[in-house]
Amino acid sequence: MLVGLSMHAVSTQSQVMNIEQKTRLESFLRQTEGAPPPVFVGRTEVLEDLALSAGQVWQSTGTGGHGAAKSTRILHGAPGAGKSSILSEILNISLARADDHSAARVVLVSSSLLEEDLSIVLELLLDAGRAKQREWIETARNIWKGGKQDIRSVRVAGTGLDLGQYKIEGIGALARKIPGEKWERPVLLAIDEAQNLPPDRNSPHGLVLRALHDGDTGLPITLVLAGLGDTKSRIADMGLTRISPTQQHSIGGFPVEETTEFMVGSCAYFGIDLSDATKQEIDRLARNCDGWPRHLHHSLQALGIEALKVGGNLGEANWDNIHMEAANRRDGYYMDQYSGKMRDAKNMTIGVMAELDHNPGRAEIKKLMKSLHSLDAETYCFPPFMNADSFFDHLLHQGALQDMGDDCFACPIPSFRTYLLKQA
């Protein structure tokens, strides 16, 4: 974890927002969805496993025979769970570990880039594999500066190659250009929004992903695939199978202590006062978030709007405005997640949410849907052109359901489940 503050440590001294902190806060308030958080907390188990995955495909510098079968990692969860933040964090960690020759380099791309221009991804992998550390850090910072990808406008440094002609051959061409013994570091190919990958296993990108997953390339590259709740089924459709449950991470909310850590660390970062007089309101603001990262982001923005007005001195803040703004942003999030298909099948959605505690398994939920539909097809209808299987996948995609492991599905945000049940 990057933040190690406690509420007690910060509350002993009132803080005054300086010019730099004010600029940071103004920039944060302009952020769009998917931008990295101001501070990163938690996810220790996930980060440790991603580091382990790099070690599984790496022998040592100057040796061949890299690679390992089925070392792929999957991060899945509802929108706003913080999957993209984890990918940004592993990139930051990789850039900070300049002196560790076993530390992985991270190539972070979107699923759309992998599909549309595989040659750029191959170039990035090529440079990550053979560049000296100083050269790679300069390249990576140019491309992923400030958490914003600028891949297409930055020429990959030092390759001097046009891999376009190798687009179909893919990873085999890469292995011929830079064999395993010439790699400087292991590489994590991290793909965001992986649920959008077309399931064509014989497409150029499909062949590359399968070859990396099967570990038969001799290259020290492992896959990290991050996406929504239906990502696992999409990956399986592409032929990436037999991924251990320990390598599949269901990304959910923070526990109470990490929620506090996030709010305290963020306020310190922005120079927002956290005196004893404001602690109770900060606690209440955090409790209403259910530990959900996107809610915490919205609540922090609501707090930041008011903090700017009072120069960081929350003793002068209008807390009614802060709580109202945070609540409005939470409701907006739920309205976005409550899709048109879920509205078309409102009673079916409510029925699933109402019985979820008693029917948590995949087969049980689908059986419940079919039973409700058979009982009253007009009241418990499916969306047009959908059935129990496809509607189940849609609920996963929208974050109404999440795979918690051991064939147990739950609504990852308790207040979202309450919101859906209120639609009755």
Secondary structure, DSSP 8 states (H G I E B T S, - for coil): ------HHHHHTS-----HHHHHHHHHHHT--TT---SS----HHHHHHHHHHHHHT---TT------TT--EEEE-STTSSHHHHHHHHHHHHHH-TT-TT--EEEEEEHHHHHH-HHHHHHHHHHHHHS-HHHHHHHHHHHSGGG---TTTS--TT----GGGGTTTTHHHHHHHS-GGG-SS-EEEEEESGGGS---TTSHHHHHHHHHHHT-S-S-EEEEEEESTTHHHHHHHTT-----GGGEEE-----HHHHHHHHHHHHHHHT----HHHHHHHHHHHHTTTT-HHHHHHHHHHHHHHHHHTTT-GGG--HHHHHHHHHHHHHHHHHHHS-HHHHHTHHHHHHHHHTTTT--SHHHHHHHHHHHHHH-TTTS---TT--HHHHHHHHHHHTSSEE-STT-EE-SSHHHHHHHHTT-
